[in-house]
Amino acid sequence: MLCSRWNIDKLLRRFVKSPTNLRSQMGRTGALISGSLAIQFFERCYWPSSDLDIFVKDGDDSKSLGQYLVSSEGYRLKEIKGPPTIDYVMSKVVTIRKYTRLALHAPDTEIHVISTTDIPVQAILGGFYTTLVVNIISWNRAYSIFALTTFVQYRGYLLKETKENDYFVPLVTKYTRRGWDIRGILARQDHRINHPIQQHRRLADKYTWRISFDVSKVEWSQTPDSVLEHACFDIHDGDADHEYYGIGAFTFKSPALRFTYTYHYSWCQYLGVKVSQMVKGELRKMKPEDRPPNYQFFLDRPDDLRLHHQSTISGPERYHRPVFGDIYRPGTWTYWDSEIPQWYEASTISGPERYYRPVFGDIYRPGTWTYWDSEIPQWYEAWEKEHASASSTQMENT
C-alpha cells in the first residue's frame, strides 16, 4: 500500500530535476540513500543545510551514477575524498565524491556519492555512529531499521566510541539539539520483546518501518527486493565496558547465488549448508570436461559455510574468502536466490520441527532436473554408520 503522506519524489526534487530518473538510476546501480535526508523523509521535516548522501558500490556503478548527475542533472564534481582525508569514519567506504549544482532562485545543492568496498547496505549497517541514522531509501522503498526508538521514543543508541572522537561528538550534539536523546547501552530493565535492539535482525523484519513508493514512472530494478530485505545483521555490545553497541554485517557470496547478501552467524550456518548442497548438485550436472580440477574435493567436503568461505583465517574475515572460488558456471547453471526468503523462514524455526516443513514447495522442475532416489540406500547406510558410531561413543563415555 502506497502512502501519500511520505512523498519521496517531493523530497528528492530539492536535489534533482527528475526524481523518477534518479530512482531508475538507483535501481540500475543498486545505490541506496541514507544519512540525514532519510531521517527527514520519515520525520517529514526540513533541514535546509542538508546534503544528499547516496551509497553505491565502488567501480562501474559509482562511475555511472556520477556521470548521470553531471550529464542529466547539471552537477559538477567539486571534490574527491579518500583515506586518510575521508570525512566518514566508516570502514567500508572507499571514496566520497562531492557534486554541487548552482541555483539562481534556490539554495545551492550538494550530493555525495559514497563509494563502498562491497554492497552499500553493508557499509550503512556497520558504519554509522548511532541507531537513529540507520535508515535506508532504495529505488522503490524506505526502511527505518530502528523505527520505534527513532521516531516514537526519539532516542538513539550509540554504535561507536564517542568520548574522545573529534568526528562523532559534533554529530551527536547536532542530533541532540534536534530533539533526540542519544544514549549508550539499553538498560536491562528497559528491554522489551518489541524493542528493535535484538541480537539477530533482518533489514525488513517486524521491527522495521517500511514505506513503498509509486514506481509507475520508474524503471524497475533487475535485483529482487528480497536481496536487500534479507540483509541480515547482529547487534552486540561494542566494547568490554558496555558503553555502546556494535552492528555486525558480513557479506556472503556463493556460486549458487547471483547476488551478495549480508548475514548474522546463525543464519549463515543454515544458509551455508543449503547453498553447498545446491552447488554440489550443479557440479554433478556438468559435463566431465567442464568440471573443476578439484571436483571430487568439493563433493567430499561436508555441507557447510566453509565451502564458501576460507576456514584458515581467524575472526569474521574468515567468512569472506570462498573455497569454491570463481568456478565455471555453464548456461544451464541454476541460481537459488528466489529460495532465500523460504530458507530464512525455515532457519528461524527452532527444534526438530525446522526439518519437517518443506522449504522448496512445489517448484518447477525442467527436463534437465536430476533426481537422487538412487542415492537413498547409500545415504541411509552412511546415516546408520554415523548413528552407530555416535551410540558407541556415548556408551563408552558412560
Summary of the structure (lengths in Angstrom):
residues: 398
radius of gyration: 23.8
end to end distance: 60.6
largest distance: 85.5
contacts: 1146
relative contact order: 0.09
helix: 38%
strand: 18%
